[in-house]
């Protein structure tokens, strides 16, 4: 067995999975970029839950069932297309690994032709962004005197002033941050790309200094990860391990019913409103194109646009 197969088999929640599915999932997880693996795993977990609640067969990928799965909850078109792509890739692997089962090939051909139609969109994700005062309120939700508060304030500072994706922020190491220069390095961003970016303001550096200072004063400066896991009672875990993606999401939720994505959208929007070029904003975001950056940044105020318009004639 591969390492991924052993992990899948050892997980008690996956112990009942058919061998063919375990084999296909292991192959996929070994050949998907780490930055994308969590999204695939989430889709497959939802798929197993849906199958358990309906026909119980996780290896039945007929097109009617797939369509019902995608329509069961309100989702954006982009999310539904991503989940369809994840399932299509899984069926493709099953078809290749088990050619004797002609149903897999048949289902893959159908899924390859399936499209997410405009009528399938139940709702679009709210293009929410925060005003400056709301950013301060979110950060100050956590007390600056407690251990958990210092860590969480620093985490929000990285989200609001560097615009990192949640998956990028939780695995930051102190060696990735230059507090004196005001820079931060994302060593493994989406698509495996590395980028070094400036903090958009000194406030985040101050929050990180406060958190780093506590670690040094309390004999914890040996830790590599900036945001280590904590247990109940405001105690850091003994091992040097980063907090989970879900913990990062919960911190943002507690700070004002927002998400890390809202912090990212807020920064990109404010950068462009302040006159930062699309190219520079794209670089900070780690986007593959300026068009993607403009999809994230919601700048529609005519007064703001007027203030930046300049002509040479």
C-alpha beads as a LAMMPS data file, in Angstrom:
LAMMPS data file: protein, C-alpha beads

313 atoms
312 bonds

1 atom types
1 bond types

-500.0 500.0 xlo xhi
-500.0 500.0 ylo yhi
-500.0 500.0 zlo zhi

Masses

1 110.0

Atoms # bond

1 1 1 0.000 0.000 0.000
2 1 1 1.030 3.618 -0.571
3 1 1 1.343 6.079 2.305
4 1 1 -2.019 7.623 1.376
5 1 1 -3.708 4.208 1.280
6 1 1 -2.386 3.392 4.743
7 1 1 -3.674 6.707 6.079
8 1 1 -7.074 6.160 4.516
9 1 1 -7.347 2.656 5.933
10 1 1 -6.138 3.763 9.365
11 1 1 -8.753 6.498 9.613
12 1 1 -11.720 4.983 11.535
13 1 1 -14.166 7.218 9.666
14 1 1 -13.016 5.702 6.369
15 1 1 -12.588 2.124 7.455
16 1 1 -15.843 1.086 5.785
17 1 1 -14.927 2.494 2.356
18 1 1 -14.797 0.065 -0.570
19 1 1 -11.258 -0.970 -1.511
20 1 1 -11.643 0.445 -5.003
21 1 1 -12.555 3.864 -3.616
22 1 1 -9.668 3.800 -1.137
23 1 1 -7.274 2.963 -3.957
24 1 1 -8.603 5.758 -6.192
25 1 1 -8.548 8.339 -3.400
26 1 1 -4.997 7.403 -2.453
27 1 1 -3.872 7.850 -6.057
28 1 1 -5.591 11.231 -6.269
29 1 1 -4.205 12.544 -2.980
30 1 1 -0.697 11.498 -4.027
31 1 1 -1.040 13.406 -7.306
32 1 1 -2.874 16.581 -6.251
33 1 1 -1.067 19.735 -5.190
34 1 1 -1.163 20.113 -1.381
35 1 1 -2.904 23.476 -1.771
36 1 1 -5.820 21.782 -3.606
37 1 1 -6.027 18.570 -1.589
38 1 1 -8.208 20.021 1.164
39 1 1 -10.874 21.091 -1.360
40 1 1 -10.954 17.631 -2.945
41 1 1 -11.173 15.969 0.460
42 1 1 -14.059 18.239 1.436
43 1 1 -16.006 17.372 -1.725
44 1 1 -15.483 13.635 -1.239
45 1 1 -16.524 13.854 2.419
46 1 1 -19.750 15.605 1.400
47 1 1 -20.286 13.011 -1.324
48 1 1 -19.990 10.144 1.167
49 1 1 -22.444 11.885 3.480
50 1 1 -24.907 12.421 0.648
51 1 1 -24.673 8.774 -0.419
52 1 1 -25.191 7.603 3.160
53 1 1 -28.384 9.655 3.309
54 1 1 -29.705 8.451 -0.074
55 1 1 -28.848 5.165 -1.794
56 1 1 -25.797 4.351 0.322
57 1 1 -23.613 3.507 -2.697
58 1 1 -20.525 5.746 -2.872
59 1 1 -19.517 4.111 -6.162
60 1 1 -22.722 5.046 -7.977
61 1 1 -21.931 8.161 -10.042
62 1 1 -24.901 8.337 -12.384
63 1 1 -25.610 11.797 -13.767
64 1 1 -29.021 12.212 -12.092
65 1 1 -27.519 11.501 -8.695
66 1 1 -24.592 13.855 -9.310
67 1 1 -26.971 16.654 -10.325
68 1 1 -29.044 16.115 -7.183
69 1 1 -25.887 16.183 -5.063
70 1 1 -24.813 19.521 -6.550
71 1 1 -28.277 21.016 -6.056
72 1 1 -28.850 19.851 -2.470
73 1 1 -27.533 23.062 -0.877
74 1 1 -27.309 26.717 -1.979
75 1 1 -23.919 27.203 -3.612
76 1 1 -22.260 29.558 -6.037
77 1 1 -21.773 28.415 -9.601
78 1 1 -18.004 28.384 -9.082
79 1 1 -18.276 26.026 -6.105
80 1 1 -20.585 23.666 -7.963
81 1 1 -18.254 23.580 -10.958
82 1 1 -15.345 22.785 -8.637
83 1 1 -17.223 19.920 -6.959
84 1 1 -18.278 18.529 -10.327
85 1 1 -14.641 18.671 -11.432
86 1 1 -13.513 16.834 -8.274
87 1 1 -16.042 14.039 -8.821
88 1 1 -15.253 13.829 -12.526
89 1 1 -11.574 13.353 -11.732
90 1 1 -12.357 10.650 -9.181
91 1 1 -14.479 8.714 -11.680
92 1 1 -11.728 9.091 -14.288
93 1 1 -9.239 7.449 -11.915
94 1 1 -11.703 4.665 -11.078
95 1 1 -12.266 4.045 -14.781
96 1 1 -8.522 3.851 -15.437
97 1 1 -7.711 1.656 -12.432
98 1 1 -10.650 -0.714 -12.875
99 1 1 -11.352 -0.997 -16.636
100 1 1 -13.309 -4.204 -16.114
101 1 1 -16.086 -2.106 -14.560
102 1 1 -17.605 -0.491 -17.646
103 1 1 -19.986 1.598 -15.544
104 1 1 -17.126 3.851 -14.434
105 1 1 -16.224 4.601 -18.047
106 1 1 -19.884 5.225 -18.889
107 1 1 -20.343 7.611 -15.928
108 1 1 -17.119 9.458 -16.730
109 1 1 -18.287 10.129 -20.297
110 1 1 -21.573 11.522 -18.973
111 1 1 -19.871 13.684 -16.342
112 1 1 -17.427 14.938 -18.954
113 1 1 -20.405 16.390 -20.845
114 1 1 -22.236 17.698 -17.771
115 1 1 -22.307 21.464 -17.286
116 1 1 -23.377 23.606 -14.357
117 1 1 -26.123 25.761 -15.865
118 1 1 -27.067 29.315 -14.854
119 1 1 -30.342 27.980 -13.506
120 1 1 -28.425 25.774 -11.088
121 1 1 -27.137 28.755 -9.130
122 1 1 -29.029 28.958 -5.870
123 1 1 -27.219 32.041 -4.585
124 1 1 -23.997 33.935 -5.134
125 1 1 -21.525 34.355 -2.304
126 1 1 -21.994 37.751 -0.735
127 1 1 -19.255 40.117 -1.870
128 1 1 -18.768 41.305 1.684
129 1 1 -15.978 43.619 2.769
130 1 1 -15.380 45.578 5.948
131 1 1 -14.894 49.255 6.656
132 1 1 -11.716 50.250 8.546
133 1 1 -13.586 50.631 11.839
134 1 1 -15.029 47.139 11.448
135 1 1 -11.520 45.744 10.914
136 1 1 -10.339 47.261 14.195
137 1 1 -13.441 45.975 15.968
138 1 1 -12.839 42.455 14.628
139 1 1 -9.218 42.426 15.799
140 1 1 -10.070 43.992 19.164
141 1 1 -12.730 41.358 19.793
142 1 1 -9.888 39.301 21.222
143 1 1 -8.265 40.663 24.413
144 1 1 -4.645 41.716 24.102
145 1 1 -3.800 40.388 27.586
146 1 1 -4.525 36.684 27.093
147 1 1 -2.436 34.074 25.324
148 1 1 -5.201 33.070 22.928
149 1 1 -6.095 36.702 22.361
150 1 1 -2.543 37.655 21.356
151 1 1 -2.316 34.756 18.931
152 1 1 -5.724 35.396 17.380
153 1 1 -5.130 39.150 17.024
154 1 1 -1.862 38.446 15.200
155 1 1 -3.622 35.913 12.958
156 1 1 -6.303 38.442 11.964
157 1 1 -3.587 41.014 11.369
158 1 1 -1.982 38.711 8.798
159 1 1 -5.352 38.158 7.095
160 1 1 -6.343 41.834 6.949
161 1 1 -2.926 43.333 6.155
162 1 1 -1.328 40.660 3.967
163 1 1 -4.452 39.111 2.424
164 1 1 -3.271 35.535 2.823
165 1 1 -5.514 32.608 2.121
166 1 1 -6.437 30.726 5.276
167 1 1 -4.396 27.699 4.199
168 1 1 -1.363 29.965 3.681
169 1 1 -1.717 31.791 6.995
170 1 1 -2.037 28.802 9.344
171 1 1 1.276 27.257 8.239
172 1 1 3.384 30.425 8.457
173 1 1 6.727 30.086 10.192
174 1 1 8.652 32.837 11.976
175 1 1 11.400 32.375 9.402
176 1 1 8.854 33.509 6.783
177 1 1 8.353 36.903 8.438
178 1 1 10.695 39.917 8.433
179 1 1 9.280 42.126 11.170
180 1 1 11.946 44.801 10.747
181 1 1 11.473 45.092 7.004
182 1 1 7.719 44.525 7.077
183 1 1 7.744 41.590 4.663
184 1 1 6.186 38.143 4.623
185 1 1 7.014 35.114 2.465
186 1 1 4.409 32.597 1.375
187 1 1 6.527 29.561 0.590
188 1 1 3.786 27.377 -0.833
189 1 1 0.838 29.336 -2.133
190 1 1 -1.946 28.152 -4.391
191 1 1 -0.480 26.202 -7.263
192 1 1 2.745 25.714 -5.328
193 1 1 4.019 29.233 -6.058
194 1 1 6.218 31.222 -3.667
195 1 1 5.908 34.984 -3.164
196 1 1 7.357 37.598 -0.810
197 1 1 5.004 40.503 -0.162
198 1 1 4.927 43.599 2.054
199 1 1 2.447 44.078 4.862
200 1 1 -0.053 46.714 3.755
201 1 1 0.341 48.544 7.056
202 1 1 2.404 48.558 10.270
203 1 1 -0.523 47.527 12.485
204 1 1 -0.104 43.829 11.661
205 1 1 3.619 44.006 12.445
206 1 1 2.771 45.422 15.873
207 1 1 0.357 42.571 16.564
208 1 1 2.961 40.014 15.520
209 1 1 5.615 41.680 17.707
210 1 1 3.291 41.476 20.712
211 1 1 2.681 37.784 20.089
212 1 1 6.352 37.070 19.468
213 1 1 7.283 38.962 22.623
214 1 1 5.046 36.758 24.754
215 1 1 6.606 33.618 23.282
216 1 1 10.104 34.869 24.020
217 1 1 9.259 35.933 27.577
218 1 1 7.710 32.564 28.361
219 1 1 10.337 30.224 26.996
220 1 1 8.444 29.473 23.788
221 1 1 10.774 31.136 21.297
222 1 1 11.832 27.693 20.030
223 1 1 8.576 27.380 18.115
224 1 1 8.842 27.588 14.328
225 1 1 5.140 28.021 13.541
226 1 1 3.673 31.474 14.068
227 1 1 0.199 30.223 14.968
228 1 1 0.528 27.001 16.992
229 1 1 -2.345 24.878 18.155
230 1 1 -3.893 25.525 21.547
231 1 1 -5.972 23.417 23.901
232 1 1 -8.633 24.420 26.402
233 1 1 -7.418 26.651 29.165
234 1 1 -5.221 28.826 26.922
235 1 1 -2.397 26.273 26.793
236 1 1 -0.198 25.732 23.751
237 1 1 0.254 22.148 22.682
238 1 1 3.669 20.721 23.534
239 1 1 4.498 19.848 19.946
240 1 1 5.367 22.528 17.430
241 1 1 2.353 22.097 15.141
242 1 1 0.307 24.771 13.356
243 1 1 -3.344 25.316 14.061
244 1 1 -5.806 23.766 11.635
245 1 1 -7.691 25.400 8.766
246 1 1 -10.924 25.014 10.728
247 1 1 -9.411 26.863 13.699
248 1 1 -8.464 29.727 11.403
249 1 1 -12.018 29.877 10.125
250 1 1 -13.464 29.847 13.651
251 1 1 -11.262 32.761 14.705
252 1 1 -12.666 34.900 11.882
253 1 1 -16.216 33.813 12.714
254 1 1 -15.801 34.721 16.373
255 1 1 -14.404 38.134 15.467
256 1 1 -17.605 39.257 13.766
257 1 1 -19.331 36.530 11.775
258 1 1 -16.875 36.921 8.905
259 1 1 -14.554 34.545 7.073
260 1 1 -10.868 34.706 6.129
261 1 1 -12.082 35.256 2.574
262 1 1 -13.814 38.477 3.679
263 1 1 -10.532 39.766 5.119
264 1 1 -8.770 38.954 1.847
265 1 1 -11.468 40.652 -0.227
266 1 1 -11.362 43.685 2.061
267 1 1 -7.614 44.157 1.627
268 1 1 -7.653 43.756 -2.162
269 1 1 -10.563 46.175 -2.493
270 1 1 -8.957 48.792 -0.264
271 1 1 -5.626 48.514 -2.085
272 1 1 -7.223 49.260 -5.455
273 1 1 -9.410 52.032 -3.998
274 1 1 -6.245 53.633 -2.601
275 1 1 -4.660 53.671 -6.051
276 1 1 -2.526 50.511 -5.941
277 1 1 -2.135 49.127 -9.454
278 1 1 -3.955 45.961 -10.429
279 1 1 -0.587 44.333 -11.154
280 1 1 0.739 45.079 -7.653
281 1 1 -2.516 43.978 -6.042
282 1 1 -2.434 40.775 -8.096
283 1 1 1.119 40.119 -6.880
284 1 1 0.128 40.535 -3.233
285 1 1 -2.905 38.268 -3.689
286 1 1 -0.947 35.575 -5.488
287 1 1 -3.471 35.496 -8.322
288 1 1 -2.627 34.081 -11.731
289 1 1 -4.246 37.015 -13.539
290 1 1 -5.377 40.577 -13.000
291 1 1 -8.878 39.574 -14.047
292 1 1 -9.067 37.242 -11.059
293 1 1 -7.948 40.077 -8.773
294 1 1 -10.685 42.339 -10.085
295 1 1 -13.261 39.618 -9.412
296 1 1 -12.231 39.660 -5.758
297 1 1 -11.925 43.423 -5.357
298 1 1 -15.302 45.126 -5.413
299 1 1 -14.693 48.728 -6.521
300 1 1 -17.888 50.262 -7.856
301 1 1 -18.022 53.700 -6.252
302 1 1 -17.934 56.339 -9.001
303 1 1 -16.511 58.921 -6.612
304 1 1 -13.571 56.656 -5.797
305 1 1 -12.933 55.991 -9.473
306 1 1 -13.139 59.708 -10.300
307 1 1 -10.441 60.482 -7.742
308 1 1 -7.998 58.151 -9.515
309 1 1 -8.725 59.081 -13.127
310 1 1 -5.862 61.011 -14.716
311 1 1 -5.354 62.010 -18.341
312 1 1 -2.495 63.694 -20.151
313 1 1 -4.704 65.718 -22.465

Bonds

1 1 1 2
2 1 2 3
3 1 3 4
4 1 4 5
5 1 5 6
6 1 6 7
7 1 7 8
8 1 8 9
9 1 9 10
10 1 10 11
11 1 11 12
12 1 12 13
13 1 13 14
14 1 14 15
15 1 15 16
16 1 16 17
17 1 17 18
18 1 18 19
19 1 19 20
20 1 20 21
21 1 21 22
22 1 22 23
23 1 23 24
24 1 24 25
25 1 25 26
26 1 26 27
27 1 27 28
28 1 28 29
29 1 29 30
30 1 30 31
31 1 31 32
32 1 32 33
33 1 33 34
34 1 34 35
35 1 35 36
36 1 36 37
37 1 37 38
38 1 38 39
39 1 39 40
40 1 40 41
41 1 41 42
42 1 42 43
43 1 43 44
44 1 44 45
45 1 45 46
46 1 46 47
47 1 47 48
48 1 48 49
49 1 49 50
50 1 50 51
51 1 51 52
52 1 52 53
53 1 53 54
54 1 54 55
55 1 55 56
56 1 56 57
57 1 57 58
58 1 58 59
59 1 59 60
60 1 60 61
61 1 61 62
62 1 62 63
63 1 63 64
64 1 64 65
65 1 65 66
66 1 66 67
67 1 67 68
68 1 68 69
69 1 69 70
70 1 70 71
71 1 71 72
72 1 72 73
73 1 73 74
74 1 74 75
75 1 75 76
76 1 76 77
77 1 77 78
78 1 78 79
79 1 79 80
80 1 80 81
81 1 81 82
82 1 82 83
83 1 83 84
84 1 84 85
85 1 85 86
86 1 86 87
87 1 87 88
88 1 88 89
89 1 89 90
90 1 90 91
91 1 91 92
92 1 92 93
93 1 93 94
94 1 94 95
95 1 95 96
96 1 96 97
97 1 97 98
98 1 98 99
99 1 99 100
100 1 100 101
101 1 101 102
102 1 102 103
103 1 103 104
104 1 104 105
105 1 105 106
106 1 106 107
107 1 107 108
108 1 108 109
109 1 109 110
110 1 110 111
111 1 111 112
112 1 112 113
113 1 113 114
114 1 114 115
115 1 115 116
116 1 116 117
117 1 117 118
118 1 118 119
119 1 119 120
120 1 120 121
121 1 121 122
122 1 122 123
123 1 123 124
124 1 124 125
125 1 125 126
126 1 126 127
127 1 127 128
128 1 128 129
129 1 129 130
130 1 130 131
131 1 131 132
132 1 132 133
133 1 133 134
134 1 134 135
135 1 135 136
136 1 136 137
137 1 137 138
138 1 138 139
139 1 139 140
140 1 140 141
141 1 141 142
142 1 142 143
143 1 143 144
144 1 144 145
145 1 145 146
146 1 146 147
147 1 147 148
148 1 148 149
149 1 149 150
150 1 150 151
151 1 151 152
152 1 152 153
153 1 153 154
154 1 154 155
155 1 155 156
156 1 156 157
157 1 157 158
158 1 158 159
159 1 159 160
160 1 160 161
161 1 161 162
162 1 162 163
163 1 163 164
164 1 164 165
165 1 165 166
166 1 166 167
167 1 167 168
168 1 168 169
169 1 169 170
170 1 170 171
171 1 171 172
172 1 172 173
173 1 173 174
174 1 174 175
175 1 175 176
176 1 176 177
177 1 177 178
178 1 178 179
179 1 179 180
180 1 180 181
181 1 181 182
182 1 182 183
183 1 183 184
184 1 184 185
185 1 185 186
186 1 186 187
187 1 187 188
188 1 188 189
189 1 189 190
190 1 190 191
191 1 191 192
192 1 192 193
193 1 193 194
194 1 194 195
195 1 195 196
196 1 196 197
197 1 197 198
198 1 198 199
199 1 199 200
200 1 200 201
201 1 201 202
202 1 202 203
203 1 203 204
204 1 204 205
205 1 205 206
206 1 206 207
207 1 207 208
208 1 208 209
209 1 209 210
210 1 210 211
211 1 211 212
212 1 212 213
213 1 213 214
214 1 214 215
215 1 215 216
216 1 216 217
217 1 217 218
218 1 218 219
219 1 219 220
220 1 220 221
221 1 221 222
222 1 222 223
223 1 223 224
224 1 224 225
225 1 225 226
226 1 226 227
227 1 227 228
228 1 228 229
229 1 229 230
230 1 230 231
231 1 231 232
232 1 232 233
233 1 233 234
234 1 234 235
235 1 235 236
236 1 236 237
237 1 237 238
238 1 238 239
239 1 239 240
240 1 240 241
241 1 241 242
242 1 242 243
243 1 243 244
244 1 244 245
245 1 245 246
246 1 246 247
247 1 247 248
248 1 248 249
249 1 249 250
250 1 250 251
251 1 251 252
252 1 252 253
253 1 253 254
254 1 254 255
255 1 255 256
256 1 256 257
257 1 257 258
258 1 258 259
259 1 259 260
260 1 260 261
261 1 261 262
262 1 262 263
263 1 263 264
264 1 264 265
265 1 265 266
266 1 266 267
267 1 267 268
268 1 268 269
269 1 269 270
270 1 270 271
271 1 271 272
272 1 272 273
273 1 273 274
274 1 274 275
275 1 275 276
276 1 276 277
277 1 277 278
278 1 278 279
279 1 279 280
280 1 280 281
281 1 281 282
282 1 282 283
283 1 283 284
284 1 284 285
285 1 285 286
286 1 286 287
287 1 287 288
288 1 288 289
289 1 289 290
290 1 290 291
291 1 291 292
292 1 292 293
293 1 293 294
294 1 294 295
295 1 295 296
296 1 296 297
297 1 297 298
298 1 298 299
299 1 299 300
300 1 300 301
301 1 301 302
302 1 302 303
303 1 303 304
304 1 304 305
305 1 305 306
306 1 306 307
307 1 307 308
308 1 308 309
309 1 309 310
310 1 310 311
311 1 311 312
312 1 312 313
